[in-house]
Amino acid sequence: MNFSQHIGIRRLDFSEGSIVSALLLIFNKREAKFSYQKVWVLYVVGGSVGLLSGMIGVGGGSLIMPILILLGYEAKRAAYAVSFVIPFSTLGGFFTYLSFVHMDWILLGVVTVAAIIGGYLGDLIMHYRLTPQQVKKLIAVVLILLAIKMLFKLL
């Protein structure tokens, strides 16, 4: 099995996992029966998600968000935690990518400003307009769209 076939299998596994996570977020109407917040578990989850997302080239937020929710964290609390962590993991990927390609700094500047404005507006909407249940459903829809995109990319 060559490297590209191996990555394709990993992406297929990730797509399947995303769909399962999304379905759990949509159809699981029960409140969490437990809240598992031991620090060592969060280190293991964060490290595992970072390793996996680095291997298959996807953002870790789409993996760690449903895991945190299934561990008993409220959807909004998990979203804020993931929002804080994403810039650090993304910056590492950015510096690696920067060593391989020529960067279009104007494009980077425009996209950065747009992302900051969009992030601020998204935070306002999530904080003042959405319930935790609506946030769960929104995350599920994003996971399904991501899985569909990855499946079409494999074809």
GIBEL-V222574 format. One record per helix or strand of 3 or more residues. SS is the DSSP state (H for helix, E for strand). FROM is the first residue (numbers start at 1). TO is the last residue. If there is no record, write none. Layout:
# GIBEL-V222574
SS;FROM;TO  SS;FROM;TO
This chain:
# GIBEL-V222574
H;3;27  H;39;56  H;61;70  H;75;98  H;105;129  H;132;154
